[in-house]
Amino acid sequence: MANKVSETVGKMILITSSIIFYSLGRINMLIYLGVSVLTNYIFAYVIQKTGVKNKWVKALPILINISLLLYFKYLNFAIENMNLLFGFEWKLREIILPLGISFFTFQQIAYLVAIEREEIGSNIIDYLTYILYFPKLIMGPIVDPADFYLQINDSTKKKANVTNIVIGIKLLSYGLVKKVLLADTFSRAVAWVHDNLNEATAMDCMLLALFYTFEIYFDFSGYSDMAIGISTMFNIDLPMNFDSPYKAISIRDFWKKWHISLTKFLTKYIYIPLGGSRKGVVFTYVNVMIVFLISGLWHGANWTFILWGLLHGLFSCCDRLFDKLEEKVFMPVRWLCSFGVISVLWLLFGSSTVGEWKSVLYKILHMKDTSVSEGLIAAFYLPENQFIYDVLHLDYLPTDIRGFNMLVFILIACLICFVPENNYRNREKLNIFSMLLASLAFVWGILCLGTETTFVYYWF
């Protein structure tokens, strides 16, 4: 409705809503966000208005953004490792990590580059709308500024679109149930194994790898679905961030389907400027490893993330090196190997230390106990499940079949990950079945919101 009065009024409402949304997470971080936004806008304005040609002057605001990201996320990590390596006794700093700093820092860098390349103007209202837009502010997707500017200034998008509202509600509902029903349930199971690692069996540890693989996917893709759904209601198209990544048949294929906006950002702003694949085979592999090292560091200040990134880079290089040979391998075997590697590396990603990851792998490889612990099975008990069993007179199933609830969740997760096409690709398929499913997902999602829930990528 605001757009009918004025485009500026509509943008101001989005900006205000975004500030309120961010303050609900951590209000004191509004100061840092405000300083970051103001500083970057001043640099962008000066660069555009003065026509600065010196590349070092243009690079200065980008270096400042990276330096602030390094300070907030990695200073204490660096101090801890310096103390460990050289016996220093430096004290850790009391640093409060701003919410979504990794995401909006990358958005700031994309904005500055777009200004330097004269792809967009330095309009303050458009800039604030782009950076602060609440569906993507904390956890992405990372959006190209030129594309976003075109959309918020497109006169054809001013009026409410009933079809887009329906599509948006559908995606929001699917994303919500992915998060609160699937991701949060698998999260409880993952937490139980980590909390009881000494008592956990080899089978518990195998299931841990599988459950965390499902948890992080349903968590992050659920958020992306919700962000895209909300934006669709505003007639704004956010990019697809996931494309059935667990159907990948190689690690390279996986990164074409997982967190697509991050992959595109790293390719555009790091891999290509480094030379991409234009400088020969050796430099291509070096550039790939640099990109994946940065990806690992971007996710967090821990050796687990660094090793996770490097191992993904190593497997990606192997895919390039043995590409012709891999093509001859039976497709299901390629998929199974890829999914296995991805799950083992997610196990590393979700571990607090590299040592913890190694101890879990040690238990799995030795396979001394193939039983499943009662505590892990109990993590899948939900009151909502029992209600359905009672209504359908199937209450004997969880009693007679040990781990029945867990098996149901595994089956549902596998069906969603491996069978249907991506929600984003199916978003315009509106029929009675899809809307009934969306309605059920929305109601179930709301019922599951009994306690506070956070996202895995919330602190990245």
BELHUSUL-V589264 format. One line per field, one symbol per residue. psi: psi as a letter, one per 40 degrees, with the letter a starting at -180 (. if undefined). burial: I if it has 24 or more other ideal C-beta (glycine too) atoms within 12 Angstrom, else O. Layout:
# BELHUSUL-V589264
psi: ???
burial: ???
This chain:
# BELHUSUL-V589264
psi: dddddhdddddddddddddddddddgdeeddddddddddddddddddddefhdhddddeddddddddddddddedddddddddddeeifhiiighhhhhedddeddddddddddddefdiifhddddddddehddeddfaihihdddddddeehdeedihhddddddddddddddddddddddddddddddddddfddeiiddddddddddddddddddddddddddddddddefhhiiheiggdeeieiddddeeehfdddddddddeddddeebeefidddddddddddddddddddigidddddddddddddddddddfdddddeihdddddddddddddddddddeididddddddddddddfdheihidddddeehhdddddddddeffeddeddhhfddddddddddddddeciiidddedeghiddddddddddddddddefdihiiidede.
burial: OOIOOOOOOIIOIIIOIIIOIIOOIOOOIIOIIOOIIOIIIOIIOOIIOOOOOOOOOIOOIIOOIIOIIOIIIIOIIOOOOOOOOOOOOOOOOOOOIIIIIIIIIIIIIIIIIIIIOOOIIIOOIIIIIIIIIIIIIIIIIIIIIOIIIOIIIOOOOOOOOOOIOIIIIIIIIIIIIIIIIIIIIIIIIIIIIIOOIOOIIIIIIIIIIIIIIIIIIIIIIIIIIIIIIIIIIIIIIIIIIIIIIIIIIIIIIIIIIIIIIIIIIIIIIIIOOIOOOOOOOOOIIOIIIIIIIIIIIIIIIIIIIIIIIIIIIIIIIOIIOOOOOIOOOOOOOIIOIIIIIIIIIIIIIIIOOOOIIOIIIOIIOOOOOOOIIOIIIOIIIIOIIOOOOOOOOOOOOIOOOOIOIIOIIIOIIOOIIOOOOIIIOOIOOOOOOIOOIIOOIIOIIOOIOOOOIOIIIIII
